[in-house]
Each structure stands twice: as structure tokens, then as C-alpha cells.
Amino acid sequence: MLLKIEKAILALFTAVFPVFIAACYGMPAGDFVDGAVKSSSGTPIPNILVRCLKRGVEQDATYTMGEDGSFVLGPFEDSPPCDELSFEDVDGEENGGSFAQKKIPFDDVEYLEVTLDPAE
């Protein structure tokens, strides 16, 4: 009888322990790059193409959205996910005017605020 109880406890431990470890450590969610794009006057700009580039190769891309001009790129498994961020106005005069493209080096920050100047 004692042997059956020991086997049951061992089987339970074998089944539960890996799940417990996975729950404690989980799967890495990955890094995100998020922020907002505004005009030089401080107005949020929707529909700006935001690209994450690593050695010139696009890792991810998205558009700014919503009333606050926010964007989120990722998740990324590599850290840092990119070495340069590119911001490009793809809709011209719509959404507040035409803005010049801007590329900035990626600095591992939690939240990025980018200001775009009017296109010439």
C-alpha cells in the first residue's frame, strides 16, 4: 500500500512540477518599442509609417494610430530589436499636413516621443 502511495505522489510531482516551473518563469514575451509621433506644434499625427530597422533590414513596421499618434512595434526576441527607427508620412496632406521623413538611432527606452517637421 505504501508503495502505491509513493508512486502516486511521484507521478503527481512529475506531472505538476514542470507546469509549476513554466508558470513561474513563463515564456518570454519579447521586447516592444512604443511611443507617439507629434508635429512640431505638439499635435499628434496619425498614419505615420514607423519602421524598426536592424542593419538596414526591416524587423517590423506599423502605423501611428488613434488620437494620440501612438505606435507599438514588436514583440521582438532580439535585444535591442533594431538600431534605427524610421518615421515616414505616407498620406501626404491628409491628417494634419505633409511631414518630412525622419530616421533616428534606436536607444533602448521604454517610451519614445518623436517630433516631425513639416515637409519642404
N, C-alpha and C positions, 0 to 999 in steps of 0.2 A: 504494500500500500504506500509506504514512504517513497519507494522508487517511482511510482506513478505520479505522486505529488511533485517530486523533484523534476521529473520530465515535463510536467505541465508548466511548472514555474520557468524552467529553462526555455521551453517553446514560447511561452508568453514574453519572456525577456528578449528572446531572439527576434520576435516579430515586432515588439514595441520599441526597442532601443534604437534601431535605425530611423524610425519615424520621429522619435523624440529628438535625435541629433539633427535631422533635417529641419524640424520645426524650430529648433534653437538657432541654427545657423542660416537656414533658408537658402534660397537660390539668389545669387547676386542680381539685383535689379538693373544694374548698369547706371552709368552717369547720364545726366541730362544737361543740356545747355538751354537756359531760358532767359528771357528778358523782354524788352519792349523797344520799339522804334518810334521816335518822335521827330517832328520838324524842328528847325532852329528856333521857332517861336514857341515850342513846347507842346504842339498839338500832336496827338497820337496818329500814326499813319497806318491804315490797313492795307493789305495786299502788297506788301513788300516781300520779294523773294529773299529768303535767308538761307544761305548755304554754308555748310561746315566742310572745309577743305583740309586734307592732310597730304602734304607734299603735292599739292595741285589736283588731287583726286577727290571728287565729291564723296563724302561719307554719308551725308543726309541733307535733306532740303525740306523747307516748309515755307509757309506764307504767314505774315503777321495777320492777326485776326482781331475781331471784336472792337469795342470802343476804346480800348486802352493800347492798341497796337502791339499786343503781346505775341510771343512766339515760344515754341518749345521744340527742341531738336533732341533726338535720342529715342530710346536708350542706347548707349554705347558700351561695348565691352572693354575697349582700349581706353587707357587714361594717359595723357589727355586725348580726347577724341579727335581733335583737329588742331592745326597750327595756325589757321586763318579762318575768319568768318567774312562772308561776302553778303552785302545788302544791295539789292537792285530793285528799282521801281519798274515794274513790268506793265503797268496800266497807264503810264503817261499822265495826262492831266486829270484823270479821274482820281477820286479820293484825296483831294487836297492839293493837287498840283503835281508837277514833274520834279523828281528829285535825282540828284547825282548819285551814281553808284559809289559805294564805299567798301573798302576792304580793310579789316583791322586784324592785327595779330591776336590769336586767342590767348587769353590769360585766364587761368583756371579760377573763375569767380563764380559765386553762387547765383548772382543775378546781374544781367548786363543791360545797361541803358545806352542806346545808340541814337545819336542825333544826325540826321541827314540834311545836307544843304540843298537849296533849290538848284535844279539843273540850269546850266547856262545856255 
